[in-house]
Amino acid sequence: MEGRGEGKAAFRTGTARGRERGHRAHVNGQPEKMLKGVVAGAAGTTALNAVGYADMAVRGRPASSTPEQVVEQLAQRSGLTIPGQGQARQSRLEGLGALTGIAAGVGVGAGAGLVPATVRRLGPLAGPAAIGGAAMLATDLTIAVLGVSDPRTWDAASWLSDVVPHLAFGAVVYGSLAEPPSASASPAPPAGPKHEARAPLGRAAALGAATGLRGTVALAALILRRSDGLPAALRHPAARPAAAVADAGELVIDKLPATPSRLEPAGLGSRMVGATLAGAVLARSEGQRPIPAMAIASATALAAAKIGHDARAALARRLPDPVVAVTEDALAIGLAALGS
């Protein structure tokens, strides 16, 4: 009996030491990930600026004065003074505006660098869109909150001048961070049976939440990733472009003023059906019983639909609705990518 007790104690000690070593390795690796993200953000900012300058060269438009106005407003609100007069002061504002833009790009890159696995999981379509959308959101929210400009008044050309450079930023950052980990890295220990049983349920919740925000995004993600749980018809090569078109169509229709509320019976019913199907596909691909995943996905979809509706209505009273809507798009796409 004593030998058994000593063996159990040794096992517990070894497990604790292993966890401690894993935690230290995780913490010690964070600065390296952040540094890689900083480099990726700097490269993405270079791409963003290059696309912006190319737009100026092609269309002959003047440089934007928004960065200088942002710096001016930030200085006024924080009680700081930009020294100098005339051209000297204007030159300082232009320099500080450019540096602020670089800092924002590097910051978004650093944030993405801390979660490389999530970046890789988003995939080559959602990844650049999510990263570029995060950078654009940070910029446009700052502009709106400071009263420098109102994105609701922008025309199509202004939105293109904002969206395209940020997509270039997202593509470069994603490309810099999306490479898989080195093959020489030590493999993760196999998950225990309890973890294996819980993991699909967490993913089902993510798929359900995504469906509550945008009704087609979860099933579209499963189709685009060619999930093993899909029926044969949805694994056909034509299903992927059809899913992408359907999802893109919903993202556009969601922004139209005449679009009915998601809380109406048709909206809630379609989301419950979509979430239930997504949960069933996920469970089938994981070899799990479908009922728990279907129940969690549908319940989460209902909750997310209500929360998303109320949050968007509240935020739209203070921020331009397109900015809030695009933020919700990015959240839905991210949740679908994580769940699928």
Buried (B, 14 or more C-beta within 10 A) or exposed (E): EEEEEEEEEEEEEEEEEEEEEEEEEEEEEEEEBBEBBBBBBBBBBBBBBEBBEEBBEEEEEEEBBBBBBBBBBBBEEEEEEBEEEEEEBBEBBBEBBBEBBBEBBBBBBBBBBBBBEBBBBBBEBBBBBBBBBBBBBBBBBBBBEBEBBEBEEBEEEEEEBBBBBBBBBBBBBBBBBBEEEEEEEEEEEEEEEEEEBEEBBEBBBBBBBBBBBBBBBBBBBBBBBEBEBBEEEBBEEEBBEEBBEBBEEBBEEBEEEEEEEBBEEEBBEBBBBBBBBBBBBBBBBBEBEBEBBBBBBBBBBBBBBBEBBEBBEEBBEEBBBBBBBBBBBBBBBBBBBBBB
